[in-house]
Amino acid sequence: MSETVRSVDLVIDSYKKEQLCAINDKEKLLQSVAAEKFCDVGFPTQKHEEWRFFPLGEVSKVVFKRADKLKIDCSSYREEKFGVVFVNGHLLEEAVLLPEGVEIFDTSNLDFTPLIEENRFAQNPMLAFSYSLFEKSYLLRVDSKAVLDSPIEMVFVTHADKYNFVVPKVFVEVGDVAEVTFVEKHVGGGISTLSLPIVEVSVGKAANVTYVRVCDEERKSYHFSYSIFSVDRDANLSAVSLDLGSIKTRHDLVVMLVGEGASASVDGVYLPRKNDLVGNYLLVEHRMPHTTSHELYKGVLQDSARSVFKGLIHVFKEAQKTDAIQENRNILLSNEALAHSLPQLLIFADDVKCTHASTIGRLDEEAIFYMRSRGVKDSLARSLMVHAFCLEVIERVSNSTLRNRLDKKILSVIPNSELIGNYLSSEVDV
């Protein structure tokens, strides 16, 4: 046995004392199933197809310790009127403010049997790793027919030392015919901290859910996020994700269209820079007839950044009349940047309309020349084009205040973005 294999085995073995730490027996059963699967398989390597372009590095070689339960002032992270805050995976009770028709509970009475029977850990050892380590989970419930004008914000704060891990675990249940917007934010972090959030959302019949996720943790942290959506009959999900990059940021997103007439729009922007590695792994399952999904993910890579997009549309045999579109577009701003794009279709129905497209390239020099010929400086022209490229995604967020916040986040990492503000306000001569 090689030294590398031996060291990885020691790392896996060392996590056993951190596993099975849940408070109640039902959660411990879920943890034990996940822990058993993880210990059988271990950390994924680049020999695993799903991890071929996403090496774990020190995440699989260093033993991370559980971060302490803390109470800290998180007011600076809050941007919405209503919401909840989790610090190192634990709900901050004093920061809970929810409107009528929305409640949050611990999951002591939740039945995890269906989740165990899904056997979802078999295909994803890192998801099994995360489930085996969560300490406490919560259920955020929106009543049926509730119509909420203000977004519900879920802020996940990592406040930990080097080589500490956190595992926030939240179930979200949206009742039938409800209308709600959620904002999921990941902030904080630290040098070589490991964040393993898991959020599962159930969208009831004829409900309308907008879900915005923003990952803006410390630049030198590790982030492995799992989002799982189940969309019932005639319901609609509109999900937008923004990843601003870190050493390693990976988002696994599963959307299951389980009811006839269900639809989902799943979009995202990722902006890695320096030596960042950002991965977006999408699975959209069309399980019933007359379901619709549209995916648009866009990446802008600077410096020596790398990205991975892998999207799979799975159309089940029963899902006739499926309409599915998947697009991934990438712009490389340097010769050292590298993007991998792997769109896939798996179709078992014969009456469907499914397409996918993928591009990796650079800014259009002809368009830049056109703008320069009309007096726009080169640096400004390039910034404007990158900004417009990203706007196509965030303009799909209907809430103007939330949309403007996302735009500011994007502008904060676009090269020479200050020129855009000056240009739009006519403060400089272009």
Buried (B, 14 or more C-beta within 10 A) or exposed (E): EEEEEEEBEEBBEEBEEBBBBBEEEBBBBBBBBBBBBBBEBBBBBEEBEBBBBBEBEEBBEBEBBBBEEEEBEBEEBBBBEBBBBBBBBBBBEEBEBBBEBBEBEBBBEBEBEEBBEEEBBEEBBBBBBBBBBBBBBBBBBBBBBBEBEBBBBBBBBBBBEEBBBBBBBBBBBBBBBBBBBBBBBBBBBBEBBBBBBBBBBBBBBBBBBBBBBBBBBBBEBBBBBBBBBBBBBBBBBBBBBBBBBBBBBBBBBBBBBBBBBBBBBBBBBBBBBEBBBBBBBBBBBBBBBBBBBBBBBBBBBBBBBBBBBBBBBBBBEEBBBBBBBBBBBBBBBBEEBBBBBBBEBEBEBEEBEBEBEBEBEEBEEEEBEEBEEEEBBEEBBBBBBBBEBBBEBBEBBEBEEBBEBBBEBBBEBBBBBEBBEEBEEEEEEB
